[in-house]
Amino acid sequence: MRWILLLLLVANVAMFGWWQGWFADREPPQELQPQRLRVVPLGRLGSPSSTPVPAAPDRISD
């Protein structure tokens, strides 16, 4: 049982390293000018869709 847990842990670390680019001949991507990042209020982004979303139907209790 412990060897399964150890195997899953090793697989998890390997996949994390793969996605981070540890096994490639490249550096992980860097942010360009991170000091210029700013938070945008959600109100300035607008509605995600121009059509109104219909209301969910009322639940009928059995």
N, C-alpha and C positions, 0 to 999 in steps of 0.2 A: 504494500500500500504506500509506503514511504517513497519507493522508487518511482511510482506514478506521479506523486507530488513533485519530486525532484525533476522528473522529465518534463512536466508541464511548466515548471519554473524556468528551466533552461530554454524551452521553446519560446516562452514569453519574452525572455531577455533577448534571444536571437531575433525574434520578429521586431522587437523595439529597436534593436541595433540596425536591422535592415532598413526600417522605415526612416531612421535618423541618418542613414548614409554612412554608417561606420564601416561597412564592408566594401565601399566603393572608393575610387581614387578621386574623391571630391570632398569638399568641405560642405557642411550643412548650409543651406541658404541663409544669408544675413539680411537683416532689414536695412534698407537704404534710408538714411537720415531719420533714425528713430526719434530724435528730439522734435521732429515736426509733426508727430502723430497727435491728434486731438480727438476728443470725445464729441460726437455729434448727437444732439438731443433727438429722441425718437420723433418728436413733433415735426422736425424739419425734414424728415425722410418722406413723409406723406403716407398715404394708404398703400398697402401692398397690392390692392386691386381696385379698379375703378368701379366695379359693380358691388353693391351691398351683399353681404353674406346673409343667407336666409337663416332665420332662427331655428334652433333645434326643436323637434317636436316634443311635446310634453310626454313624460313617462306615464304609462298606464300601469297602475299597481294591480297585481293579481290577487 
